[in-house]
Amino acid sequence: MTKTINIDFSPEQIDLIIQDLAYLRLIADVELLPKYPHFDGKHYPLGRCKEIRDKVFTLLQECLSKTQKPGLSLIREQIQKGATLRTQWGSLRDEYFQNAIVFENWYIDVSNDTVNPNKPRVEILPLIDANFSIISSFEQFVKVARSYWNVKIYQNNIFPALSPFMPLFYVNRQGRGRIGYASHDCLALAMNSHFFASESVLSTLPQLPEDVVNKWRTILNELPHNDFLHSQGDPLSYCKQYRKEERYLDKEFYDKALSAYFQLQKGT
């Protein structure tokens, strides 16, 4: 594991970096607002932390080599000394999911207003004070998702052949259900654990209500046959089977599982 470089920014330097990142954020907003005016009935920037973070990170990378801005120059100087700037998705205080930028021992949030629009656009904190962490288990994910998204979470027993990769199924307040979460981080959690992480959370979750199952059975009947979607059985058994077959090493199998997931999204 790479050792973290300790960067000792002063409060005045942090203010300069915030100011320059806020400028990049304004540029990002001009492009993103027309593309994403709403999210689940809420106005931009609410719910758009990933899109905003990704756009600002891209802008930052594009301008770092030639920037004359004092805050961005401070970032460039540290990178020239070996510091690493990277994007990271994780849990913020186990209250929210957040897409942030990690700069060695610093937490940089350029989408700080995507839950509460009255907050400043940009926030920078020492990583240890931010209480921001990589999701280390599906149980942790479930804890955050239940409160943050206001959903009930069940085991994915409709698509058991997909459950080793995507063990969770969400049902919102309106009773609409969806499979998830097919992010790179969650898929990596499943595969890097050899599907033990999926098996662990599946054993703790209840099965889906019958009315939700029936709705999805109707959708399935209208889709072309796909083994990942139409196969039946026990989700836990599939975790054991895939582990025995070392499917966590099988890129082609992984790609087929993702393809089935996207086929399912198109069908709904």
GUVO-757266 format. One record per atom (N, C-alpha, C): residue in one letter; atom name; x, y, z. Coordinates in steps of 0.2 Angstrom, whole numbers, always signed. Each point is the difference from the previous one (the first is absolute). Example, Ala and Ser with C-alpha at 12.3 -4.5 7.8 and 13.67 -1.06 7.14 Angstrom:
residu_atome_X_Y_Z
A_N_+66_-28_+39
A_CA_-4_+6_+0
A_C_+4_+6_+0
S_N_-2_+5_-4
S_CA_+4_+6_+1
S_C_-4_+5_+3
This chain:
residu_atome_X_Y_Z
M_N_+4_-6_+0
M_CA_-4_+6_+0
M_C_+4_+6_+0
T_N_-1_+5_-4
T_CA_+4_+6_-1
T_C_-1_+4_+6
K_N_+6_+3_+3
K_CA_-1_+4_+6
K_C_-2_+7_-2
T_N_-4_+3_+4
T_CA_-3_+6_-1
T_C_+5_+6_+2
I_N_+1_+4_-5
I_CA_+4_+6_+1
I_C_-3_+5_+4
N_N_+3_+3_+5
N_CA_-3_+5_+4
N_C_+1_+7_-3
I_N_-5_+3_-2
I_CA_+0_+7_-2
I_C_-2_+5_+5
D_N_+4_+5_+1
D_CA_-2_+4_+6
D_C_-2_+7_-3
F_N_-6_+1_-2
F_CA_-3_+6_-3
F_C_-2_+4_+6
S_N_+1_+7_+0
S_CA_-2_+5_+5
S_C_-7_+1_-2
P_N_-4_+3_+5
P_CA_-7_+2_-1
P_C_+0_+5_-6
E_N_+5_+5_-1
E_CA_+0_+4_-5
E_C_+0_-3_-7
Q_N_+5_-5_+0
Q_CA_+1_-4_-6
Q_C_-7_-4_-2
I_N_-3_-3_+5
I_CA_-6_-3_-1
I_C_-5_+5_-3
D_N_-1_+6_+2
D_CA_-5_+5_-2
D_C_+2_+1_-8
L_N_+6_+1_-1
L_CA_+2_+1_-7
L_C_-2_-6_-5
I_N_+1_-6_+3
I_CA_-2_-6_-4
I_C_-7_+0_-1
I_N_-4_+1_+5
I_CA_-7_+0_+0
I_C_-3_+5_-5
Q_N_+3_+6_+0
Q_CA_-2_+5_-5
Q_C_+1_-2_-7
D_N_+6_-3_-1
D_CA_+1_-2_-7
D_C_-4_-6_-3
L_N_-1_-5_+5
L_CA_-5_-5_-2
L_C_-7_+2_+0
A_N_-2_+5_+3
A_CA_-7_+3_+0
A_C_-1_+3_-7
Y_N_+6_+3_-3
Y_CA_+0_+3_-7
Y_C_-1_-6_-5
L_N_+3_-5_+1
L_CA_-1_-6_-4
L_C_-7_-3_+0
R_N_-2_+0_+6
R_CA_-7_-2_+1
R_C_-5_+4_-4
L_N_+1_+6_+0
L_CA_-5_+5_-4
L_C_+1_-2_-7
I_N_+6_-2_-3
I_CA_+0_-2_-7
I_C_-4_-6_-1
A_N_+1_-5_+5
A_CA_-3_-6_+0
A_C_-8_+1_+0
D_N_-2_+4_+4
D_CA_-7_+1_+1
D_C_-3_+3_-7
V_N_+3_+4_-3
V_CA_-2_+3_-7
V_C_-2_-6_-5
E_N_+5_-5_+0
E_CA_-1_-6_-4
E_C_-5_-5_+2
L_N_+0_-1_+7
L_CA_-4_-6_+2
L_C_-8_+2_+1
L_N_-1_+6_+2
L_CA_-7_+2_+2
L_C_-5_-1_-6
P_N_+2_+2_-6
P_CA_-5_-2_-6
P_C_+0_-7_-1
K_N_+5_-4_+2
K_CA_-1_-8_-1
K_C_-4_-3_+5
Y_N_+1_+3_+6
Y_CA_-3_-4_+6
Y_C_-4_+5_+4
P_N_-5_+3_-3
P_CA_-4_+5_+4
P_C_-4_-3_+6
H_N_-1_-6_+0
H_CA_-4_-3_+6
H_C_+3_-7_+1
F_N_-1_-2_+7
F_CA_+1_-7_+2
F_C_-5_-2_+5
D_N_-4_-5_-2
D_CA_-5_-3_+4
D_C_-5_+6_+3
G_N_-1_+5_-5
G_CA_-5_+5_+2
G_C_+4_+6_+3
K_N_+6_+0_+1
K_CA_+4_+5_+4
K_C_+4_+4_-5
H_N_+1_+6_+1
H_CA_+4_+4_-5
H_C_+7_+0_+1
Y_N_+4_+0_-5
Y_CA_+7_+1_+0
Y_C_+2_+5_+5
P_N_+5_-2_+4
P_CA_+5_-5_-1
P_C_-2_-6_+5
L_N_-6_+0_+3
L_CA_-1_-6_+4
L_C_+0_-7_-3
G_N_+4_-4_+3
G_CA_+0_-7_-3
G_C_+5_-1_-5
R_N_+4_+5_-2
R_CA_+5_+0_-5
R_C_+7_+0_+2
C_N_+2_-3_+6
C_CA_+6_+1_+2
C_C_+6_-4_-4
K_N_-2_-5_-3
K_CA_+5_-4_-5
K_C_+1_+4_-6
E_N_-5_+2_-3
E_CA_+1_+4_-6
E_C_+4_+6_+1
I_N_-2_+4_+5
I_CA_+4_+6_+2
I_C_+7_-2_+2
R_N_+1_-5_+4
R_CA_+7_-1_+2
R_C_+4_-2_-6
D_N_-3_-5_-4
D_CA_+4_-2_-6
D_C_+2_+6_-5
K_N_-5_+4_-1
K_CA_+2_+6_-4
K_C_+5_+5_+2
V_N_+0_+1_+7
V_CA_+5_+5_+3
V_C_+6_-4_+0
F_N_+0_-6_+1
F_CA_+7_-4_+0
F_C_+3_+0_-7
T_N_-4_+0_-5
T_CA_+2_+0_-7
T_C_+3_+7_-1
L_N_-4_+5_+2
L_CA_+3_+7_-2
L_C_+6_+1_+4
L_N_+1_-2_+6
L_CA_+6_+1_+4
L_C_+6_-4_-3
Q_N_-1_-6_-3
Q_CA_+5_-3_-3
Q_C_+3_+4_-6
E_N_-5_+3_-4
E_CA_+1_+3_-6
E_C_+4_+7_+1
C_N_-1_+3_+6
C_CA_+3_+7_+1
C_C_+6_+0_+4
L_N_+1_-6_+4
L_CA_+6_+0_+5
L_C_+7_+2_-3
S_N_+1_-3_-6
S_CA_+7_+1_-3
S_C_+1_+8_-1
K_N_-5_+3_-2
K_CA_+1_+7_-3
K_C_-3_+6_+5
T_N_-3_-2_+5
T_CA_-4_+5_+5
T_C_+5_+5_+3
Q_N_-2_+6_+1
Q_CA_+3_+5_+3
Q_C_-4_+1_+7
K_N_-5_-3_+1
K_CA_-4_+1_+6
K_C_+3_-2_+6
P_N_+0_+4_+5
P_CA_+5_-2_+6
P_C_-3_-6_+4
G_N_-6_-2_+0
G_CA_-2_-6_+3
G_C_+1_-6_-3
L_N_-1_+0_-7
L_CA_+1_-6_-4
L_C_+8_-1_-1
S_N_+4_+6_+1
S_CA_+7_-1_-1
S_C_+3_-4_+6
L_N_-4_+1_+6
L_CA_+2_-3_+6
L_C_-1_-8_-1
I_N_-5_-2_-3
I_CA_-2_-7_-2
I_C_+6_-2_-4
R_N_+1_+3_-5
R_CA_+5_-2_-5
R_C_+7_-1_+3
E_N_+2_+4_+4
E_CA_+6_+0_+4
E_C_+1_-7_+4
Q_N_-6_-2_+3
Q_CA_+0_-6_+4
Q_C_+1_-6_-5
I_N_-4_+0_-5
I_CA_+0_-5_-5
I_C_+7_-1_-3
Q_N_+4_+5_-1
Q_CA_+7_+0_-3
Q_C_+4_-3_+6
K_N_-2_+0_+6
K_CA_+4_-3_+5
K_C_-2_-7_+2
G_N_-5_-3_-4
G_CA_-2_-7_+0
G_C_-7_-1_+3
A_N_-3_+5_+2
A_CA_-7_+0_+3
A_C_-5_-3_-6
T_N_-5_-4_+2
T_CA_-5_-2_-4
T_C_-7_+3_+1
L_N_-3_+1_-6
L_CA_-7_+3_+0
L_C_-4_-5_-3
R_N_-5_-2_+4
R_CA_-4_-6_-3
R_C_-8_+2_+2
T_N_-4_-3_-4
T_CA_-7_+0_+1
T_C_-2_-6_+5
Q_N_-5_+1_+4
Q_CA_-2_-6_+5
Q_C_-7_+1_+2
W_N_-4_-6_-1
W_CA_-6_+0_+2
W_C_+0_-4_+7
G_N_-4_+2_+5
G_CA_-1_-3_+6
G_C_-5_+3_+5
S_N_+1_-2_+6
S_CA_-5_+2_+5
S_C_+3_+6_+4
L_N_-5_+5_+1
L_CA_+2_+6_+4
L_C_-4_+0_+6
R_N_+4_-2_+5
R_CA_-3_+0_+7
R_C_-5_-6_+1
D_N_+0_-4_-5
D_CA_-5_-5_+0
D_C_-7_+3_+0
E_N_-1_+6_-3
E_CA_-6_+3_-1
E_C_-2_+1_-7
Y_N_+5_+1_-5
Y_CA_-1_+1_-7
Y_C_+5_-4_-4
F_N_-2_-1_-6
F_CA_+5_-2_-5
F_C_+3_+6_-3
Q_N_+6_+0_-1
Q_CA_+3_+6_-3
Q_C_+6_-1_-5
N_N_+0_+3_-6
N_CA_+5_+0_-5
N_C_+5_+6_+2
A_N_+6_-2_+2
A_CA_+4_+6_+2
A_C_+7_-1_-4
I_N_+4_+5_+2
I_CA_+7_-1_-3
I_C_+5_+0_+7
V_N_+4_-5_-1
V_CA_+5_-1_+6
V_C_+7_+2_-2
F_N_+3_+5_+3
F_CA_+6_+2_-1
F_C_+5_-1_+6
E_N_+2_-7_+0
E_CA_+4_-2_+5
E_C_-3_+0_+7
N_N_+1_+5_+4
N_CA_-3_+0_+7
N_C_-6_+5_+0
W_N_-2_+2_-6
W_CA_-5_+5_+0
W_C_-6_-2_-4
Y_N_-6_+1_+3
Y_CA_-7_-1_-3
Y_C_-2_+6_-4
I_N_-1_-1_-7
I_CA_-3_+6_-4
I_C_-6_-2_-2
D_N_-5_+4_+1
D_CA_-7_-1_-2
D_C_-2_+6_-4
V_N_-1_-1_-7
V_CA_-1_+6_-4
V_C_-8_-1_-2
S_N_-4_-4_+3
S_CA_-7_+0_-1
S_C_-3_-1_+7
N_N_+2_+5_+5
N_CA_-2_+0_+7
N_C_-7_+2_+0
D_N_-3_+3_-5
D_CA_-7_+3_+0
D_C_-5_-5_-3
T_N_+2_-6_-1
T_CA_-5_-4_-4
T_C_-5_-4_+4
V_N_+1_+1_+7
V_CA_-5_-3_+5
V_C_-4_+6_+3
N_N_+4_+5_+2
N_CA_-3_+6_+2
N_C_+2_+6_-4
P_N_-4_+3_-4
P_CA_+2_+5_-5
P_C_+3_+7_+3
N_N_-2_+0_+7
N_CA_+3_+6_+3
N_C_+7_+0_+3
K_N_+3_-6_-1
K_CA_+7_-1_+2
K_C_+4_+3_-5
P_N_+7_+2_+2
P_CA_+5_+2_-5
P_C_+1_-5_-5
R_N_+1_+2_-6
R_CA_+1_-5_-6
R_C_+6_-5_+2
V_N_+6_+3_+3
V_CA_+6_-3_+1
V_C_+2_-1_+7
E_N_+2_-5_+2
E_CA_+2_-1_+7
E_C_+6_-4_+0
I_N_+5_+2_+4
I_CA_+7_-4_+1
I_C_+1_-1_+7
L_N_+1_-6_+2
L_CA_+2_-2_+7
L_C_+5_-5_+0
P_N_+4_+0_+6
P_CA_+5_-6_+1
P_C_-4_-6_-1
L_N_+2_-5_-3
L_CA_-3_-6_-1
L_C_-3_-3_+6
I_N_+5_+0_+6
I_CA_-2_-3_+6
I_C_-6_+3_+3
D_N_-1_+7_-1
D_CA_-6_+4_+3
D_C_-6_-1_-4
A_N_+1_-2_-7
A_CA_-6_+0_-4
A_C_-4_-6_+2
N_N_+3_-6_+2
N_CA_-3_-6_+2
N_C_-3_-3_-7
F_N_+4_+0_-5
F_CA_-2_-2_-7
F_C_+4_-7_-1
S_N_-3_-5_-1
S_CA_+3_-6_-1
S_C_-3_-4_-6
I_N_+4_-5_-3
I_CA_-2_-4_-5
I_C_-5_-5_+3
I_N_-5_-2_-4
I_CA_-5_-5_+3
I_C_+4_-7_+0
S_N_+0_-2_+6
S_CA_+4_-7_+2
S_C_-5_-6_+0
S_N_-6_+1_+0
S_CA_-5_-6_+0
S_C_-7_+2_-3
F_N_-3_-5_-2
F_CA_-7_+2_-2
F_C_-5_+2_+6
E_N_+2_-3_+6
E_CA_-4_+2_+6
E_C_+1_+7_+1
Q_N_+6_+3_-1
Q_CA_+1_+7_+1
Q_C_-4_+4_-5
F_N_+0_-2_-6
F_CA_-3_+3_-6
F_C_-8_+0_+2
V_N_-3_-6_+2
V_CA_-7_+0_+2
V_C_-2_+5_+5
K_N_+5_+1_+5
K_CA_-2_+4_+6
K_C_+0_+7_-3
V_N_+4_+2_-4
V_CA_+0_+7_-3
V_C_-6_+1_-5
A_N_-1_-5_-4
A_CA_-5_+0_-6
A_C_-7_+1_+3
R_N_-2_-4_+6
R_CA_-6_+0_+3
R_C_-2_+7_+2
S_N_+4_+4_+3
S_CA_-2_+6_+2
S_C_+1_+6_-5
Y_N_+6_-1_-4
Y_CA_+1_+6_-5
Y_C_-5_+0_-5
W_N_-1_-6_-3
W_CA_-5_-1_-6
W_C_-7_-1_+3
N_N_-1_-1_+6
N_CA_-7_-2_+3
N_C_-3_-6_-4
V_N_+4_-5_+0
V_CA_-3_-6_-3
V_C_+0_-6_+4
K_N_-3_-5_-1
K_CA_+0_-7_+3
K_C_+4_-4_-4
I_N_+5_-4_+3
I_CA_+4_-4_-4
I_C_-1_-7_+2
Y_N_+0_-4_-6
Y_CA_-1_-7_+0
Y_C_+5_-4_-3
Q_N_+0_-7_+1
Q_CA_+5_-4_-4
Q_C_-3_+0_-7
N_N_+5_-1_-5
N_CA_-2_+0_-7
N_C_-1_-8_-1
N_N_-6_-2_+1
N_CA_-2_-6_-1
N_C_-4_-1_-7
I_N_-2_+5_-3
I_CA_-3_+0_-7
I_C_+5_-2_-5
F_N_+6_+2_+0
F_CA_+6_-1_-4
F_C_+5_-4_+3
P_N_-1_-6_+3
P_CA_+5_-3_+4
P_C_+7_-1_-3
A_N_+0_-1_-7
A_CA_+6_-1_-4
A_C_+4_+7_+0
L_N_-3_+5_+1
L_CA_+4_+7_+0
L_C_+2_+2_+7
S_N_-4_-3_+5
S_CA_+1_+2_+7
S_C_+7_+0_+3
P_N_+5_-5_-2
P_CA_+7_+0_+2
P_C_+3_+7_-2
F_N_-2_+3_-6
F_CA_+3_+6_-2
F_C_-4_+6_+3
M_N_-7_-1_+1
M_CA_-4_+6_+2
M_C_-5_-3_+5
P_N_+1_-1_+6
P_CA_-4_-4_+5
P_C_-6_+4_+2
L_N_+0_+7_-1
L_CA_-5_+4_+3
L_C_-6_+2_-5
F_N_-6_+1_+3
F_CA_-6_+2_-4
F_C_-3_+5_+5
Y_N_-1_+6_-3
Y_CA_-3_+6_+3
Y_C_-8_+1_-1
V_N_-4_+2_+5
V_CA_-7_+2_-2
V_C_-1_+6_+4
N_N_-2_+5_-4
N_CA_-1_+7_+2
N_C_-7_+1_+3
R_N_-1_+6_+2
R_CA_-6_+2_+4
R_C_-6_-2_-4
Q_N_+1_+1_-7
Q_CA_-6_-1_-4
Q_C_-1_-8_-2
G_N_+4_-4_+3
G_CA_+0_-7_-2
G_C_+3_-2_-6
R_N_+4_+4_-3
R_CA_+4_-2_-6
R_C_+6_-3_+2
G_N_+2_-5_-3
G_CA_+6_-4_+1
G_C_+5_+0_-5
R_N_+6_+0_+2
R_CA_+6_-1_-5
R_C_+6_-3_+2
I_N_+3_-4_-4
I_CA_+6_-3_+2
I_C_+6_+5_+0
G_N_+5_-2_+4
G_CA_+6_+4_+1
G_C_+4_-2_+5
Y_N_+6_+3_+1
Y_CA_+2_+6_-3
Y_C_+6_-1_-5
A_N_-1_+1_-6
A_CA_+5_-3_-5
A_C_+6_+5_-1
S_N_+2_+3_+5
S_CA_+6_+5_+0
S_C_+6_-4_-1
H_N_+6_+3_-2
H_CA_+6_-4_+0
H_C_+2_-2_+7
D_N_-1_+4_+5
D_CA_+2_-1_+6
D_C_-3_-6_+3
C_N_-7_+0_-1
C_CA_-4_-6_+3
C_C_+2_-6_-3
L_N_+1_+0_-7
L_CA_+1_-6_-3
L_C_+7_-2_+2
A_N_+5_+4_+1
A_CA_+7_-2_+2
A_C_-1_-3_+7
L_N_-4_+3_+4
L_CA_-1_-3_+7
L_C_-2_-7_+0
A_N_-5_-2_-5
A_CA_-2_-6_-1
A_C_+5_-5_-2
M_N_+4_+2_-5
M_CA_+5_-4_-4
M_C_+6_-1_+4
N_N_+2_+6_+3
N_CA_+7_-1_+4
N_C_-1_-4_+6
S_N_-6_-1_+3
S_CA_-2_-4_+6
S_C_-1_-7_-2
H_N_+1_-2_-7
H_CA_-2_-6_-3
H_C_-8_-2_+2
F_N_-4_+5_+0
F_CA_-7_+0_+1
F_C_-2_-2_+7
F_N_+5_+0_+5
F_CA_-2_-1_+7
F_C_-4_+7_+2
A_N_+2_+6_-2
A_CA_-3_+6_+2
A_C_-8_-1_-2
S_N_-1_-2_-6
S_CA_-7_-1_-2
S_C_-4_-5_+4
E_N_+4_-6_+1
E_CA_-3_-5_+4
E_C_-2_+2_+7
S_N_+4_+4_+3
S_CA_-1_+2_+7
S_C_-6_+5_+0
V_N_-1_+4_-4
V_CA_-6_+5_+0
V_C_-6_-4_-2
L_N_+1_-4_-5
L_CA_-6_-4_-2
L_C_-3_-4_+6
S_N_+4_-2_+4
S_CA_-3_-5_+6
S_C_-3_+4_+5
T_N_+1_+7_+0
T_CA_-3_+4_+5
T_C_-7_+4_-2
L_N_-1_+0_-7
L_CA_-6_+4_-3
L_C_-6_-5_-1
P_N_-6_+4_+1
P_CA_-6_-4_-2
P_C_-1_-1_-7
Q_N_-4_-5_-2
Q_CA_-2_+0_-7
Q_C_-5_+5_-2
L_N_+0_+2_-7
L_CA_-5_+5_-2
L_C_-7_-2_+1
P_N_-4_+5_+1
P_CA_-7_-1_+0
P_C_-3_-3_-6
E_N_-5_-4_+0
E_CA_-3_-3_-5
E_C_-2_+5_-6
D_N_-3_+5_+2
D_CA_-3_+5_-5
D_C_+6_+3_-4
V_N_+6_+1_+3
V_CA_+5_+3_-4
V_C_+3_-6_-5
V_N_+0_-6_+3
V_CA_+3_-6_-4
V_C_-5_+0_-6
N_N_-6_+0_+1
N_CA_-5_-1_-6
N_C_+1_+5_-5
K_N_+1_+6_+2
K_CA_+1_+6_-5
K_C_+6_-2_-4
W_N_+5_-2_+3
W_CA_+6_-1_-4
W_C_+0_-7_-4
R_N_-4_-4_+2
R_CA_-1_-6_-4
R_C_-4_+2_-6
T_N_-4_+4_+0
T_CA_-4_+3_-6
T_C_+5_+3_-5
I_N_+5_+4_+3
I_CA_+5_+3_-4
I_C_+5_-5_-3
L_N_+2_-5_+4
L_CA_+4_-5_-3
L_C_-3_-4_-6
N_N_-6_-1_+1
N_CA_-4_-4_-6
N_C_+1_+3_-6
E_N_+1_+7_+0
E_CA_+0_+4_-7
E_C_+7_+0_-2
L_N_+5_-2_+3
L_CA_+7_+0_-2
L_C_+3_-6_-3
P_N_+4_+1_-5
P_CA_+4_-6_-3
P_C_+3_-4_+6
H_N_+0_-7_-1
H_CA_+3_-4_+5
H_C_+8_+2_+1
N_N_+1_+0_+7
N_CA_+7_+1_+2
N_C_+1_-4_+6
D_N_+5_-4_+1
D_CA_+1_-4_+5
D_C_+1_+4_+7
F_N_+3_+5_+0
F_CA_+1_+4_+6
F_C_-7_+3_+2
L_N_-4_+1_-4
L_CA_-7_+3_+2
L_C_-5_-5_+1
H_N_+0_-5_-4
H_CA_-6_-5_+0
H_C_+2_-6_+5
S_N_+6_-1_+1
S_CA_+1_-6_+4
S_C_-2_+1_+7
Q_N_-3_-6_+3
Q_CA_-3_+0_+7
Q_C_+5_-4_+5
G_N_-1_+1_+6
G_CA_+4_-4_+5
G_C_+1_+5_+6
D_N_+5_-2_+4
D_CA_+1_+3_+7
D_C_+6_+5_-1
P_N_-1_+6_+1
P_CA_+6_+5_-1
P_C_+6_-2_+4
L_N_+0_-3_+6
L_CA_+6_-2_+4
L_C_+3_-6_-4
S_N_-4_-4_-3
S_CA_+3_-6_-4
S_C_+4_+3_-6
Y_N_-2_+5_-3
Y_CA_+4_+3_-6
Y_C_+6_+3_+3
C_N_+0_+3_+6
C_CA_+6_+3_+2
C_C_+6_-6_+1
K_N_-3_-5_+3
K_CA_+5_-6_+1
K_C_+2_-3_-7
Q_N_-4_-1_-4
Q_CA_+1_-3_-7
Q_C_+5_+5_-4
Y_N_-1_+6_+0
Y_CA_+5_+5_-3
Y_C_+7_+0_+3
R_N_+0_-1_+7
R_CA_+6_+0_+3
R_C_+4_-6_-2
K_N_-4_-6_+0
K_CA_+4_-6_-1
K_C_+2_+0_-7
E_N_-3_+3_-5
E_CA_+2_+1_-7
E_C_+5_+6_-1
E_N_+1_+3_+5
E_CA_+5_+6_+0
E_C_-3_+5_-5
R_N_-6_+2_+0
R_CA_-3_+4_-5
R_C_+2_+7_+2
Y_N_+3_+2_+6
Y_CA_+3_+6_+1
Y_C_+6_+2_-4
L_N_+3_-5_-3
L_CA_+5_+1_-5
L_C_-1_+0_-7
D_N_-7_-1_-1
D_CA_-2_-1_-7
D_C_-3_+6_-3
K_N_+4_+4_-4
K_CA_-2_+6_-3
K_C_-6_+0_-4
E_N_+0_-6_-4
E_CA_-5_-1_-5
E_C_-7_-1_+3
F_N_+1_-4_+6
F_CA_-7_-1_+3
F_C_-2_+6_+4
Y_N_+4_+4_+2
Y_CA_-1_+7_+3
Y_C_-4_+4_-5
D_N_+3_+0_-6
D_CA_-3_+5_-5
D_C_-7_-3_-2
K_N_-1_-6_+0
K_CA_-7_-3_-2
K_C_-5_+2_+6
A_N_+3_+0_+6
A_CA_-5_+1_+6
A_C_-2_+8_-1
L_N_+5_+4_-2
L_CA_-2_+7_+0
L_C_-4_+1_-6
S_N_+1_-3_-6
S_CA_-4_+0_-6
S_C_-7_-2_+2
A_N_-1_-5_+4
A_CA_-7_-2_+2
A_C_-3_+6_+4
Y_N_+4_+3_+5
Y_CA_-3_+5_+4
Y_C_-2_+6_-5
F_N_+3_+2_-5
F_CA_-1_+5_-4
F_C_-6_-2_-4
Q_N_-1_-6_-2
Q_CA_-6_-2_-4
Q_C_-6_+1_+4
L_N_+1_-2_+7
L_CA_-6_+1_+4
L_C_-2_+7_+1
Q_N_+5_+5_+0
Q_CA_-2_+7_+1
Q_C_-3_+3_-6
K_N_+2_-3_-6
K_CA_-4_+2_-6
K_C_-7_-2_+0
G_N_-1_-6_+3
G_CA_-6_-3_+0
G_C_-5_+3_+4
T_N_+2_+4_+5
T_CA_-4_+4_+5
T_C_-1_+7_-2
